[in-house]
Amino acid sequence: MVFPREVLNKLKWHDDQLDRAVITYLHRGAPGDRMTIQGSAIVRLERSFFVTAESRIPYHRIRLIEIDGKILYQERTENK
């Protein structure tokens, strides 16, 4: 099983492609309870969450990570 933190760390430290990633995560109150950001908005990757200029988002909220339409991570079940 691959975890979102592993995918983001690989994109940042091994592939140098974090800026190209599109991350969709659970965000209560947003349309459909989903928010999408560009990897370039990520300031820092920490142990339990990633940091943007506006907030800290726990990795367990990530639902999808993709680059150029290719899915790198997708939550197994959308019905949690």
Stockholm file with secondary structure:
# STOCKHOLM 1.0

chainA/1-80         MVFPREVLNKLKWHDDQLDRAVITYLHRGAPGDRMTIQGSAIVRLERSFFVTAESRIPYHRIRLIEIDGKILYQERTENK
#=GR chainA/1-80 SS CCCHHHHHHHHHHTSCCGGGCEEEEECTTSGGGEEEEEGGGEEEECSSEEEESSCEEEGGGEEEEEETTEEEEECSCSCC
#=GC SS_cons        CCCHHHHHHHHHHTSCCGGGCEEEEECTTSGGGEEEEEGGGEEEECSSEEEESSCEEEGGGEEEEEETTEEEEECSCSCC
//
